[in-house]
Amino acid sequence: MSGLPLHAARGIVIAGWELSESFIRASGPGGQNVNKVATAVQLRFDIRNSPSLVDRVKKNAIKLGGSRVSKDGVIIIEANRFRTQERNRADARARLVELIDQASEPPPPPRRKTRPTRGSVERRLAAKTGRGVIKKARGKVTDD
């Protein structure tokens, strides 16, 4: 299954040769089976040297990967939620696709500057004047 290409959003296809999988023993439920069978999957993908991704997606994926990305730019996804290798392998591949989908999202449109309306400016200034009058009334009382 590691030889199959991985299809992500926006037409991104990662070739099977770019992914490497290794199987390790998982902790958790499974009884004696846990001690005998390596069901957890470590999926490795070299983001930095991948020809399938453009530079913007690579940079975003490294940022989103956080602690899962090594110094060399290799993302390591460990999947051990399930008790079988096949389901853990599918889970790891799905999580990688999800990360790449998030990284390939287009940036948000730039913010357009807006000006306050004349009414809102007048209301703000009237409120400030009102507060000033209240504070002025708190001053010393003079005999007139």
N, C-alpha and C positions, 0 to 999 in steps of 0.2 A: 504494500500500500504506500510505502514511502516513495516509490517510483512514480506514482501518479501526480500529475500537476495539481496545484492548489489554485482555485479560482476565487478571487476576491472581487470586491465591488469596483466599479468604474473601469472594467476591462483589464484589471491587473491579473496576470497569470504568473505564478511562481512555479518554475520547473521542479520536477521531483528530485533532480540531482542536487538542488540547492539545499534540500532539507536532509538532516541526518537524525536518526532516531536511535536511542539506546534504551534498554529496558533494565529497570532496577527493582529491587524488592520494595514493596510498599508497606507502610504501617497501617494500622487500623483494622477493621473487621475482616474476617476471612478465616479465622481459626488457624489450624496447622498449615493451611494452604498458603498463608502469608509468608511463612518461614521457608517454603519450598519453591514457590513460583515467583518469577520476576514479572509483576503485572504493571507496575508504574512505568510511565513513559517520560523520557527526557527528549524533547524536540528541540533541535538546534538549527538556527537559521542565521547565516551571516548577512546581516542587514547592510553593513557598510560596503561590502564587495558584491552585492547582488546586482546583476544586470537587469533584473525585472522591475526595479523600482527607480523612480526619478529622484533627484536629490532632495526635493522638498518633502517627499513622502519618507525618505530615509531619515531625514532630520527629525520629522515629527514622530516617527516610530521609535527612534532612540529616546526621545524625550518622554513619550508615553510609556515605554517599556520600563523605565525607572531602574530599579535594582535588578530586574531580570536581564538587563543588558550588561555584558562584560566590557572590560576596557577595550577589547579588540573589536567591539561592535557586533558581537554574536549574541542573539537573544536566546535564552534558554527557558523553555516552558515545561514545567513539570506537571504531569497529570496523574493523579492517583485517587480520583474520586470513586472510581468503579472497581469491580473485582475482576474484570477481564482486560486483557491487553487490547483487544479490538476497540472496546468502548473508551478506554483511556487514550488510545491513539487517535480516535475520532474527536475526542474532547480536546486534546492538545492542538490538533489541526484547526478545529473550530475557533479556539481561543486565539490562535495566530491570525486567522482570517479576520476575526473581530478587531484585533489590534491594527491590522493593516487597513481595514475599512475606516477606522477612526482616524488614522494617520493620513489617509488620502482624501478626507473631506476638504472641500474648497474653503479657503479662508472667508470669514464673514465680510460683508460689504463694508467699505469704509464709512465712518460716521459722518453724517452731514451736519454741519453746524446750523443751529437754529437760533433765532433771536426771540426774546420774550415779547409778548404782545403789549400794545400800549396800555390796555386795561390792566394787565397783571403788574406792569411797572407802576401805574397809578395806585393800585391797591396796596402794593408793597410800601410805597412812599407814604400813603395815608396811614398805614399801620405804624410805620416808624414815627410819624409825627404824633400820633395818638399816644404811643409809649413815652415819647419825650415829654408830652404834657403831663402825663401821670407822674413821671419821675420828677419833673420840675415842682409839682405840688407837694412833694415829700420834703422840700427844703425847709429852711428856718422860717418860723412865723414872725412877721414883723408887725409892729403896732402902727397902723395907718389911721 
